[in-house]
Amino acid sequence: QVQLVESGGGLVQPGGSLRLSCAASGSIVGITSMGWYRQAPGNERELVAHISSGGSANYADSVKGRFTISRDNAKNTVSLQMNSLKPEDTAVYYCNADIRQSYYTVTYIPYWGQGIQVTVSS
């Protein structure tokens, strides 16, 4: 019914930049929050950034000032511009979206992308 597909990951040197994108498709009536999470080996999954349908964004302290989240409501996409990358940013990044699928019930269901690898290494 609904699918989130991430793109843009890869290997980058410390101090470099990457841009992650996520596209939601399928039976979508509305999307409230969209965001990015990450999980490094041995660590818990943590919030990186999220953004409301109105454009209000929140960031983890560890990425504030370096990462910028944005979304295109018409295209059901969310992006994460990552600058000044550090080795500790290395993780699998997951796209998340709370999606309404029915015109008849006001219910938002969280969906997750498959995850995309970001590796920061010299």
C-alpha positions as CSV (number, residue, x, y, z in Angstrom):
1,Q,0.0,0.0,0.0
2,V,2.6,2.5,1.1
3,Q,6.3,2.4,0.4
4,L,9.2,4.7,1.4
5,V,12.3,4.6,-0.7
6,E,15.6,6.2,0.4
7,S,18.4,7.3,-1.9
8,G,21.6,9.2,-1.7
9,G,23.7,7.3,0.8
10,G,27.3,6.2,0.3
11,L,30.9,6.8,1.4
12,V,32.2,10.2,2.1
13,Q,35.3,11.7,3.8
14,P,35.1,13.6,7.1
15,G,34.0,17.1,6.4
16,G,32.2,16.1,3.3
17,S,28.5,16.3,2.4
18,L,25.7,13.9,1.4
19,R,22.1,14.5,0.6
20,L,19.6,11.8,1.5
21,S,16.1,11.7,-0.2
22,C,13.0,9.7,0.6
23,A,9.9,9.3,-1.5
24,A,6.6,8.0,-0.2
25,S,4.3,6.4,-2.7
26,G,1.1,4.4,-2.7
27,S,-2.3,5.0,-1.1
28,I,-1.7,8.3,0.7
29,V,-4.3,10.7,1.8
30,G,-2.1,12.7,4.1
31,I,1.3,12.8,5.8
32,T,1.9,14.6,9.1
33,S,5.5,14.2,10.3
34,M,8.4,13.0,8.1
35,G,11.8,12.4,9.4
36,W,15.1,10.6,9.5
37,Y,16.5,8.2,12.1
38,R,19.8,6.4,12.2
39,Q,21.3,3.4,13.8
40,A,24.9,2.5,14.2
41,P,26.1,-1.0,15.0
42,G,25.6,-1.7,18.7
43,N,23.6,1.5,19.2
44,E,19.9,2.2,19.5
45,R,18.0,3.8,16.7
46,E,17.9,7.6,17.3
47,L,16.1,10.5,15.8
48,V,18.2,12.7,13.5
49,A,15.6,15.2,12.4
50,H,11.9,15.4,11.7
51,I,9.7,18.0,10.0
52,S,5.9,18.6,10.2
53,S,3.6,19.2,7.3
54,G,3.8,22.9,8.1
55,G,7.6,23.0,7.9
56,S,8.5,23.0,11.6
57,A,11.8,21.1,12.0
58,N,13.6,19.6,15.0
59,Y,17.1,18.2,15.1
60,A,19.2,16.1,17.4
61,D,21.8,18.2,19.2
62,S,24.5,16.2,17.6
63,V,23.6,17.3,14.1
64,K,22.2,20.8,14.7
65,G,23.9,23.3,12.5
66,R,25.2,20.7,10.2
67,F,22.1,18.9,8.8
68,T,19.1,20.5,7.2
69,I,15.8,18.7,6.7
70,S,13.2,19.7,4.1
71,R,10.1,18.3,2.4
72,D,8.0,18.7,-0.6
73,N,4.4,18.1,0.3
74,A,3.2,18.0,-3.3
75,K,5.7,15.2,-4.1
76,N,5.6,13.4,-0.7
77,T,9.3,13.6,-0.3
78,V,11.7,14.5,2.5
79,S,15.4,15.2,2.2
80,L,18.3,15.5,4.6
81,Q,21.2,17.7,3.6
82,M,24.2,16.6,5.6
83,N,27.3,18.8,5.8
84,S,30.5,18.7,7.8
85,L,30.1,15.0,8.2
86,K,31.9,13.2,11.0
87,P,32.9,9.6,11.5
88,E,30.3,9.3,14.3
89,D,27.6,10.1,11.7
90,T,28.3,6.6,10.2
91,A,25.0,4.6,10.5
92,V,22.1,3.2,8.6
93,Y,19.7,6.0,8.0
94,Y,15.9,5.3,7.9
95,C,13.2,7.5,6.5
96,N,10.0,7.7,8.6
97,A,6.6,9.1,7.8
98,D,3.2,9.1,9.6
99,I,0.7,8.4,6.8
100,R,-3.1,8.6,6.6
101,Q,-4.4,6.1,4.1
102,S,-8.2,6.4,4.5
103,Y,-10.6,9.2,3.8
104,Y,-13.0,7.7,6.3
105,T,-10.8,7.2,9.3
106,V,-8.4,9.8,10.7
107,T,-5.6,7.4,11.5
108,Y,-1.9,7.9,10.9
109,I,0.3,4.9,10.6
110,P,4.1,5.1,10.9
111,Y,6.0,3.7,7.9
112,W,9.7,3.1,7.5
113,G,12.1,2.9,4.6
114,Q,14.4,0.0,4.2
115,G,17.4,2.0,5.4
116,I,20.4,3.4,3.6
117,Q,24.1,3.2,4.6
118,V,26.1,6.4,5.3
119,T,29.8,5.8,6.0
120,V,32.1,8.7,6.9
121,S,35.7,7.6,6.8
122,S,39.0,8.9,5.6
